[in-house]
Amino acid sequence: MSRALASEQLQQTAAHTPRQPIVLRLRCTAVLLACGITAFAHPADAAESACSAEAGPAGRPSVGLVLSGGGARGYAHLGVLKVLDENRIPVDCIAATSMGSVVGGLYASGMTAQDMQNRLTGIDLADIAFDVTDRADLPQSRREDERLYVNSLSLGYGTNGFRLPVGLVQGNRLQALLQDWTSAVPGNVSFDRLPIPYRAIATDLRTGQKVVLDHGSLPQAIRASMALPGLFAPADIDGRTLVDGGIVSNLPIETARDMGANVVIAVDIGSPLRPLDALASPADVMQQMIGILIHQNVARQREQLQAGDVLIEPALGSLSFTDFANASQAIAAGAAATRAAMPQLQHLALSPADYAAWRARHGAPAMRPVRITQIEIASQGAVPEARIRAALHVKPGDVYDPVALNKDLLALTTAGDFDSVSQQLVDNGDEHKLIVAAQQKLWGPNFLLFGLGLSSSSTDEGGFRLHLGYRRPWVTSSGLEGRVDGTLGSDLINLHAELRQPLSSSFGYYVAPYLEFQRRLWSISVRPCAGQALTFFAAAKKVSKESGFTPLILKRVPWLGEDSGASGIRVLAHSTLVTRPSFFRRRCARRSPLLNTSRHFGPVPATRRRLFTSLRSGVFSLPFRLSLTPSVRMPGFAPLPCRARCLV
């Protein structure tokens, strides 16, 4: 009999059995209240059946694997699983927290330890976990913001005043990756139906209680279990706001016991507390306080260990929870610690034939083709539903392709309108409904951006630029956006106000009239010499299909002053987007009497010999720009020459 059918029959049997003795009911109630899982409660018999020994000799004890959290230190879990596989030790259920929930959830879905290692070590998990996006994948508007606000902070303003985002990282790329890797698992399923029964531990942010996730979307459960407060945004599941479970139960031995495990293999990868002299900042103190809370709940969970249970503690040393680059070191430490514990584990090993049967039964299910019959969009706020539907390439009647769908969802979050966009496929007989849930930014609708730029060179003085930006997206339902950027620096004063109106629902075309005032000081030469031709290079940005252009114009000199301390020509001019060198040279020759490629400047009075050291101009313009596509990569900068003569 399969595990799923057995579980269903046990639940039905439990529903029709006589009432249990009062002592047993009180004990079960106490356990459920301690776990804070009234919504996820199961009858006691069904909970015990979640961890049953189905393969091997009769009477074999069921084995529960407990994986703790610890960030990059969690790679040690891969080493543990590999050694368990090598020694034919079965795992009948898994309870895990944080990074342990990632490894445990993938293993529970049917992925082997070796396959998991190949996948996890073949990617930059740090970039994925922290939502680092390739610049080529950003729309042009986001590239503009990244250029000005490289180390930016986003501050929202609305009816409730100023607000910050609840997490620095949304975790969209990680969730998309997990959905790709677990695509064979149904979107809304009891975790008892997985190849290996599984529980993920999270914390209810409102009550502080432990939440045991035992059904729903597997990627969302994993994402909730590892949502470190302050760093990762909380996850909303079944009306509750959930964060990392390590705060309340970083080593969930009690949960594995509640699932029915007879023997528990607990893997603790927690970081040691830091010495006082290493706490050099408020952030260090806060991290230490979180570490103290984790150590306290781990100590309580260790008290649940019984005779026959095995505790594995990999020697990870000073490996930090963000040290993803040293994954191989953590994997080796986990493998070494498990081999050292093999004398205690050997009695759990199966024969080669029994283990092969166990592995075949608990392998990853085959991905069956599913045709979508309905698409439901769940979103609230200013962004219309049509915006989301236009970004999806899937339509009712298409075959469900989770990889292609996740690319569409990532494009929505990358555009900046949403904190997160998730998908779930719900099966109801012959009906297969795709639910796309879009979470809009809750700390708006007005956003302030901040940036600071510093520069220094061996041939010139250093410089700075302070950037302040304002964004008001979705002023109208058609997508009108207000944008204001201001820059104050040693070489630039700039104020740019723009209205950006999309011309289509897919946002491939838009117009952007803008008003701009700019004063720029440009160092063009460093050592002009009498009677010699002076060559300077203007940094000219090539035109992309989205940007439009305003050519560089060196305005007429409104006045000329004498600056005996300067050593070169400095030009204050409009910021530029130059398309053709010939056009640039023609402007040089026509607009400025000081910069000419064809004629020699005549003699000047001795008191004006240093006229070339100071050339200033202010520019005020009201141009109009038509943008063509937001997905073309900016080619970068190209130097375009223009020559002048020095008469010193």
N, C-alpha and C positions, 0 to 999 in steps of 0.2 A: 504494500500500500504506500502511495506517495506521501511525503511529509504534509503537503497542502491538504489532501483529503483527510488524512488522519487528524490534522489540526481542526478542520471544520467539524468532523464527527465528534471530536472531544468537546468542542464548544457547544454543539447541539445537545450532547448528552448532559453536559454540566447545566444547561439551561432547564432541563426537565428532572433533575435529581432532587431529592428532598433537601430541605434547608439544612445547612451545615450546623454543627454545634456552635454555641455562642462563643466559646473560647477561640475556635478557629476563625470565626468571622471577625472577632475583635483583632486578632493578630494580623489578618490580611488587611483590615482597615488601617491599622497603624503603619504597616509597610507602605501602603499607597499614599497616606498622608505625608509620610517622611519623604517620599519621592516626589510629591507634588504632581501626580499624574492622574487626576480624577477623570480627565477626558480620554486617557489612553488605557484605562484599567481593563484587565481581562480577568476572567475567572481563574482561580488558583490552579485548577487542573490544566487549563489551556496554557498558562504561563509556564508550568513545569514541562509541558510537552514541547516547548520551543527548543529545548536543548536535549535531544534524545540521541542515543547511540544506535544508529541504524545499520552499521556495517561492523563486521568482526565477530568474535565469539559471543555467545549468549552471556549476558550479565556484564558486558564491558561497561565501565563507567563512562558517562558522558563528559566530554572535555570542553570547558569554557575558556576562551582566550580573552584576556583583559589587556587593552592597549591604552597607555596613558598619553597625555598631551605633552608637547615640548617643542613645537616648531620644527626647525630643521633637524633637531636631535631625533625626531620621529623616523628618520631614515633607518634607524637601528631596528625598527620593527620588521623591515624587509629582511635583514639578516636573520632575525628570529624565525620568520616564516620559512625562509629557505632551508634552515637546518631542520626544522620540524618536518618539512617535506622530504628531505634527504633521509631522515630516520623513520619515515612512515608513521608519524604521529598525527592522528586526525584531529580536526577542530570541529566541534559540533555546534558551537554558538560563539558569538563575538559581542562583547560590550566595549565601547571605546569612546574616547574623548578627544576633541580638538584634532591635532595631527594624527593621533591614533585612529580617529574616526575616518580619516581619509584612507589610510592603509587598510583598516579593518573593513570599511565599506566596499572598497574595490575587491578585496579578497572574498567578502561575503557574496558579491555579485557573480563569482565564479572565475575571476582572474587568478592565474597562478602567481606565485611569488616571483618567479623569474620573469614572466611577462610584465609584471608590475615594475620590477627593477629596470627592465629595458625601457619602459615608457617614461618613468619618472626621472631617470638619469639622462634620458635623451632630450629633455627640455630644460629650459631655465625656469624652474618652478618659482623662484623669487620674483622674476618679471611677471609671471602669470598671476601669482598670488597678490602682487601689489598693483595689478592692472596697468603695467607698463605697456603702452601701445606704440607700435612702429609709427614714426612720423608719416610714412607713406600712406598709412591707413586713415589718417586724420583728414576730415574735410578742411577746406581752405580757411574757413573762419576759425577753426580750432588751431590751425598752424599759426595764424596771425596772433592769437592769444598766447600760444606757447613761445613765440619769438619775444613778445614783450614781457610776459609773466612766466618766465622759466621756473622761478622758485616762488610761485604765486600762492596767495592765500585767498580763498573765496569766502566772502562774508555776505550773508543774505539779509534782506530787509523786507518786512511785510507788515501786516496788521499787528503782529505781536512784537514788533521792534526788530532789533538786530539779532541774527541767529547764525550759528556756525553749523556745518554739517555734522551729523552724529558720528561719522566715521571718516577717517582720511581716505580709506579704500573701500570701494563697493564690492569687490570680489566678483565682478561680472565675468572676467576671463576664466577664473578658476571654476565657476559654476558651469560655464559653457564647456570647458574641458571635461568636467565630471559627467555632464550630460552626454557628451560624445562617447566617453569610455563605458558608460552604463546604459547605452541606448537600447540594449536588449531587455532591460528591466522595465516593466510597465510603469507608467507615470504615477499611478495612485494604487499602491499595493501594500498589503501587510508585509512587514519585513520578516515575518515567519515563513513567507513563501519564497524568499530568496534561496539560492543554493545552500547558503549557510545562514541560519537565523541571526539577526543583527539588531543591536540597539545603539543609538547615538545619544550622548548625554549633552544637554544644553542647560542654560540658566534663564529663567524667566526674569527679564529686566525689571518688571514692575514689582514682583513679589520677592525676588531673590531665591525662589525655590528651584530645586532640581527638576528638570523635565526629561523624561525618557521618551525619545522619539522611536516609535515602533511601527509606523505606517506613513503613507504619503509618498512624496517624491524623494527618492534616495539622494540625488544631488543636493536638494534643498536641505535635507536633514544633515548631511555632511557639512554643508556651508554654514548652517546655524551652529553646529557644535564647535566650529573653529573661529567664530566671530569674536576675536579678542577685543574687549571694550576699548573704545577710543581709537583703535587702529582700523578695525574692520567695522563697517556698518552692521547694525543688528539685522536679523532675518525675521520676517513676519510669517508665521505659520499658524493656521487655525485661530487667527485673531490674537495671538500672543507674540510679543516682541522678545526674541531669543538672542542670547549672546553665548560666548564660549562656556562650555560646561566645566572647564578646569577650575573655575572659581568655587564650585560646590562639590565636585566629585571628579578629580583628575585621574583617579585609579578606580573605576567603578566595579569593584569586586562584588559588592552587594547586589548590583544589577545582574551580573552573571549568575549569581547564586539564585536570584529570583527567577531567572529563566529556566532553572532546573539543572544547572551544571553540578555534577558530582565532584569533579576535580577542576580546579582553577589554575591556569597558568597566567600569572600576572607579570606584565613587563612594565617596569617603572623607569622612565627616561627623564624624570624631572631634573631641573637644574639646581645645583646647590645654592644656598644663600651666600651672598657676597659679604666679604669682611667690611667693617665699618669704614676703614680707610679707603675703600674703593668706591664709596658713595660720594661722588663729587658734584652732583647736580640734583635739582628737584626731580628730574626724570628718573635718576638712579634711585632716589628714595621711593618714588611711586612704584617703580618696578620691584623694589625690595618688599614693599608692603603686599603687592600681589603675590610675590613668591612666598611670603609668610602664610597667607591665606591658603595657598595651594599645599604647602607642606603640612598645615594643620589637617586639611581634609584627607590628604594621602595617609597621614598617620592613623586617622580614624578608620580608613578603609583597610589598612594593613591588619587591623585588629580582627577583621572578618576572615582572615586566612585560617584554614583548618589543617589538621594533619593530612598529609597527602597532597596538599596544594604546593605549587612551586612558584617562587618569586625570582624573577630574572632582572638584574640590574646591570645593564651594559656600562662599561667603563668609558664614558664619553668625555671625561675631563672638563676642560674649559670650552668645549664646543658650544657656541651660543645658539639660541633658537632662530637666529636669522642667518646662520652660517650654511646656506644651501650649497655653497661651492665645495664643501668637504663632505658630500654625501657618501662617497666611498669609505671614508673613515668611520662614519656612523654605522654603515652597513656591516663593515668588518667587526666593529665593536659588538653589535647585536649578535652576529654569528658566533663570535668567540664566547660571549656570555652564555649562549644557549648550549654550545658544546660542553662548556664547563658544568652545566646543569643536567647533562644527559644521564648520569647515574640515577637521578631522581625521576627522570622522564621515561627511561627505557621500558618500564613495565607497561606503558601506554601504547607502545608500538604495535602495529598490525603486521600480519604476514604480507609478503608482496602481493599475493592474490587478493586478499581482503582490502589492502590499501588501494589497489587498482580499481576495485569495485567501488570503494568509497569515493575516489577521485572522479570516476565516471559519473556517479550520481550527483556529485556536487560541482560539476563543471559549469561553465558559462552557458546559458541557454542560447539557442540559435535565434538570430534576428529574423522574424517573419515579416514579410511585406504587409503593410497596413495602409489602407486607402482612407484618407481623411474625408469624413462626411460633413463636418461642420467646423467652423472656426469662430471662436468666441474671444472678443477683446475685452479685458478687464482693466479699465484705466479711469482715473478721475483727475480733473484739473483742466487747465487751459488748452492742452494739446488735444486736438480732435482725434477721434478714432480713425478718421480717414488717413491721418499721417502715419499711423502704425500699419494700417492695411496696405498703404502704398509701398511701404518698405519691405513687405513680405512678398517673396516670390512664389510662395506656396498658395494654392487655391483649393477650395473643396473639390474633391475628386482626384487630387494628386496623391501619389504614394508618399508616405511620411519619410522624410530624409532628415534626421536630427542634425547631421553635420551642416548641411546647407542652411537649415533653419537657424541654427545657432550663429552662423555668419551674419544673417540678416538681423538678428537680435543684437549682436555685438555692434553692428553698424548704427543701430538706434541709440545705444548707450554712448558710443563714441561721439555721436553728433552733439551730445551735451544736453539734450532735453530731458533725459530720464536718469534717475539714480540706478535703476536696475530694470531689466526686462527678462522675464523667465517664461518658459513654456512647459506645458504638461499635457500629455496625451491620455485622455480618459476613455477607457473602453466600456461600453455598455451593450453587450451582445454584438450585433452587427454594426452598431453605431460607434464611430471613433471620433470623438470631439477633441479638437486641439484648442487648448486654452492658453492665450498669451496674456500674461499679467505684467502691466507696465507701471512702475512706481515712479511718479514724477518727483522732482526736487521739492521737498517740503519746506525748505528754509527761504524760499523766494517770496514774491516773484521778481524782486529786484536784487541784483548781485553786484558786489564790488570786488574788483580784482586788484592785487597789489604786486609790485615787482621792483627789484633793485638790480641795477647793472653796474659793475665796476670794471675799469680797464686800466692797463698799465703797459708801458713798453720801455725799452732801453734808450730810445731816441726821442721820446716826448714825455710830457708830464702825464700823470694819471688822470682819469676822468671818472665821472659817475653819472648815472641816470636813474631817477625815481619815476616809477610808472604807476598810474592810478587809472583803473578802467571801470566803466559802468555798463551793465548789460540788462536790458529789459526784453526778454524774449516773449513772443506770443502776445504782443499788444492787441492784435486782432486775431480772429480765428483763421485768417488767411496766412498767418505766420510772420506778420510784420515785426521786426526787431529793432529796438533802439540801441545804439552803441556809441559810447563816448570814451575816448582815450586821451589822457593827458600825460605829458612827459616833461620833467624838469631836470636838466642836466648841465654839466660844465660846457657842453658843446651844442646843446639843443634845448629849445623851448617849443613845445608842440601841443596843440589842442585840436582834436579831430572829433567831429560829431557826424553821425551817419544814421540813416534809416535804410534798412535792408529788407526789401520786399521780394519774396519768392514769386516766381511766375508760374510755377506748376506744383502740384501736390507732391511730386517726387523730389522737389528742391534741386533740380539739376540746373535751373536758370533763375537768376534774380537780378534786380536792378538795385543800385545803392547810391543814391544822391548823397553827397556829403559836403560839409562845410569845414574848412581847415585853416588854421593859422599856424605858421611855423617860422622859426628863426633858427638857423643852423650855422655853426662855425666849423669850417672845414680846413684842416691842414693839408695844403696841396704840395708845397715844396719845403725843403729843409735848409738848403744852402744854395741860393742863386749866385751865379758868377757873372761878372761883367763880360759882355760881348758874346756870351754863349747861349745856345738855345736851351731852354728849360722845358723838360717834359714832365707832365703830371698825369696822374691817373685818377679818374673819378670812379668810385665804386658804383657800378650801374647794374641794377637788378633787371634781369630779362623778364619779359612779359609772359605770364602763364595765361591759360585760357580763362582764368577766373578774374584776374586782377585788373584788367584795363591798364591805362597808363597816363601819366602826366609827364611830358618830357622835361629834362633838366634845362632850366633857363637861368643863365647868369644875368641877373637884372642889371640895368644901368646903375652906375655908381652914383648914389645920391650925394655923397660927399666923400672927400679923400682926406685922411688924416695922416699925421706923421707918427711913426712908432719906431724909434731908433733901437729899441731892444729886441725887435722881432727878427727872425732869421729867414722867414719865408712868407709866401703868399698865403693868406687865410681868407677863405671865402665863406660868406654867410648866405645860403641860398635855399631854395625849395628842395624838399626831398624828391628823389627822382626815380623814375622807371624809364630807362632808355632802351629804345628798340634798335636803332641803326647807328653805327659809328659816323656815317656821313651826315646824318641828321644832327648828331651831337656837334660835330666840327662846324657845321654850317651855323648852328646857334652860337657857338663860341665866337666865330668871326663876326657875326652880325650884331649880336646883342652887347658885347663887351668891348670897349675900345682898348682894354688892357690885354685881352687874350685874342691873338690873331695868328692864323697860320700862313698869311700871305704877305704881310707888309711889316716893315721895320718901324718901331716906334721912334719918333723924333726926339731931339734933345729936350731936356726939361731943366728948370732951374735947380741950382744946387740944393736949395731948401726942400725940393720935392724928390730927391734921389731915392727916398725910401717909400715912395707912394705905393709900390707893389706890396708892401708889408701889411696893408690894411684895406680891405675891400668888403663893404658891408651892404646888406640889403635885407629888407623884410618882404615877405610874400604873403598875400591874402588872396585866396582863390575860391571859386564856387564851381567845381567841375561836376560832371555827371558820368557815372560808370555803369556799363552793362557787363555783367558777369555771365560766363557761359557754363562752367561746370565746376563743382566743388571737389573733384577727385583727381585733378591733374597735379603732379608733383612740381613744386617750384624748382626751376633749374639751378638757382643759386645766383652768384654774382660773377660778372665779367668785367675786367678793366678795359676802358675805352680811352685811347690817348687823345690829348689835345696839347698843342705846343704854344709856348709864348717866349718872348725874349726878355731878358733881364738887362736893365740899363743902369747898373750900379757902377 
